[in-house]
């Protein structure tokens, strides 16, 4: 029993001290200033979700047509996500449809995750997205698929998601908090629009997509429907040809 108590104590101390990622990020002036301005907002959001002292996960959903970025959260180990907050995407670039080449000004569409934090971005603060993913690498330009896709501040874009300086401070700090509490994976799904029963047929008829784009949108709709019903993330598998398999 004493041994188990010791293990519990050490785990508790480890969580209280965090992984050190937050401490490292707060060394940057912009992050530190953002923390001074937004920490109460972040604390209140997490407290309302019962996450004030818990490791938790984030899931982001971006809707290009509507210009919305949803932030969902759940306590680590729980089954269902709950909506935490909506952010406004304040500028748009390109058309509906995935990114396929460097310089096409398209915002990606598909299944991604946050892969880097930039506390010294020329757009205030930014969160990197792992475009191109394995599907993009098969279906995009083989020599210049593009890259450096970020969620960032300001209100300008040539393929990224700008959400203003104030909003990126909140989102950036939420992601820092997640990572500091020991959760490394922050998934984000980029949708052309909300894939509701009324919207989806119009999307297919108005945009006249290629077969590859139809396959992508079909996969996105399956993931959208599953999450809306179950409030859980589906499994995503990338096939050799760049197509997707969506599962429970």
N, C-alpha and C positions, 0 to 999 in steps of 0.2 A: 504494500500500500504506500509506504514511504517513497519507493521508487516511482510509482505512478504519479504521486503528488509532485515529485521533483520534475518529472517530465512535463506535467501540466504547467508548473510554474515557469519553466524555461520557455515553453511555447508561448505563454502569455507575455513574458518579457520580450520575446522576439517580435511578437505582433506589435506591442506598444512602441518598440523602438523602430519599427518599420524595416524596410530593406536597405535604407540609406538613399534610395533614389530621390525621394522628396527633398532630403537635406542637400543632395547634390544639385538639384534643380534650383533650389532657393538661393544658391550662390550667384545666380544670374540676376541682374538688376530688374529686368522686365518681369521675371517670374516672381521675384520678391515683392515688387510693387503691386503686381496683380494679386498676390496673396493678401497683401494688406487691404486691398480694396474689396476683395471677393470672398474672403475666408468665411465671413458670417453667412453669406448667401449659400456657399457650398455646405457648410455645417447644417444649416436649416433644411436644405433639400435632403440631405442624407438622414437627418434625424427623423423627418416625416416618413421616410421609407424604412425606419428601424435599422439604419446602417451606420449609426454614429460611431460604433466601436466594433464593426464587423468587416472582415474581408468581403468584397463584393465585386461583381462583374458588370461591365457595360456592354451594350449592343447599340450600334448606331444605324439608322435607316435614313438615307438621303433620297429625296424625291425631286428630280430635276425640274419637271414641268411646274409643280406647285411651289418650288423654291423653299422646301422645308427640310430640316434635319432633326429627326427625332432621337432622343436619348432615352434608352431603356435600361433598367437596372434590376439586379436580383442579388440577394445574399449568396455568397459562394456556397454551393451545395443544394440550394433551393431549385425547384423545378421551373417555376414560372417567372418571367420578366414582368416588370411593371413600368409604365411610362413615367419617366422622371421629369423631362422638360422638352419643349420644342424650341429650336433655334431657327431664325430666318436666314436663308441664303440670299444675300443682298445684291448679287450680280450674277448674270448668266453668260455662258459662252457656248457656241456651237448649236447643234440641233439635237433632237431625240435620236438615240442610237449610240453605240459604243465608240470608244476611242480606238483608232486603228493605225495611226501614224503620227510621228513627231510633227508638230506644227499644225495639226488639223483643228486645233482649238476645241476639240471635243472633250467633254467631261466623261470619264469612263462609266460603264454600266457593268455590273456583275458583283462578284463576291470577293471581298478584300478584308484586310485588317490594318490597323495602325502599326507601322513598323519603325517609326522614329519620331523623336521630339526635337524641335528646333527652337530654342529659347532666344535666338539672335536672328530671327527671320527678317527679311526686308519688308515683310507684311506683318510686323509686330511679333506675333507668336504663330507657330504652325505645327501641325501634326501630319506626318508623312503617311501616305497610303501605298501599299505594296503593288501598285500598278507598274508593269504588266504582271498579271497573275499567270498561272499555267495555261489557262484558256487563251488569254490574250497573246501569249507567245506563239501559239499555234495559228492564230487567226489574224494577227496584226502584221504590219510590214516587217519582213524578216530582218532588215538592216536597221531600220529606224522606227521602232514601235512607239517611241516616246517614253517619258518617265517624269519624275519629279512632280507628282500629283500630291497636293496638300489641301488640308482644311486650314484656312488662315484668316487673319484679320484683314482690315481695309475693305474696300468694296470694288475691287478690280479683279479680272480673271481672264486667262486664256486657256482654261481647261481645269482649273481648280475650283474649290468651294470656298468662297469668301463669306464670312459671317459677322463682320465688323470687329473692331478691337475689343469692345466690351464683352461680346459673346464668346470670342475665342479665349479670352482670359478665363471665363467660367469653365468652358469645355476643356481647355488645356489643364486646368487645375484638377478637374474631375478625373482626367486620365492619369495625371501624376499620382493622385490619391489611390487609384486602382492599382497601379504598378507598385507603389510603395507598400501596399498591403499584400503583395505577393501574387497578384494576378497579372500575367504578362500579355495575355491574348485579348485584344479589343477588336472584335469583328465589326465590319461596316459593309452594308449592302447598298449599292447605288442602283436605284430604279429609274427608268425613264419617267415614270409617273406612278401614281397609286394604281395598282393593278386590280381595281374593283370590277365587278361584272359589267357595269355600264361603260367604264373607261377602256377596258382591254380590247373589245372588238373595234372601237373607234381608233385605237392606237394602230392596230393591224391594218385597218382599211385606209387610214389617212397617210400613214408613213410608207406604205408599200415596201416592207422590209425584205431583205434577202433571206434565203433559207437559213443561213447562219444566224442572222439577227433574230429571226423567228424562233429558232431553237433557244437562243439566249433568253428572249423575253418569255418563252414558255417556262423555262427553268426558274426565272425570277418570279413569275406568277405562282408557280407551285410553292416556292419558298415563302412568298408573301401570304398566300392562303393558309399555309401550315402555321406560320407564326401568328397570324391573326386569330386562328382558332385555338391553338394550343398554348400560345405565349412561350413557346420553346423554339430553339434554333434547330432547323433541320440539318441533317448531314449533307455535305456537298462533296461530290467526287468529280474530278476532272478526268475525262477520257483522253486517249491519245490524240484524237482528232480535234480536241478543244471543246467538245460537247460536255454536258453536265448530267449527272445523275443525282436527283434530289430524293432523300430518304428521311424517314422519321428518326 
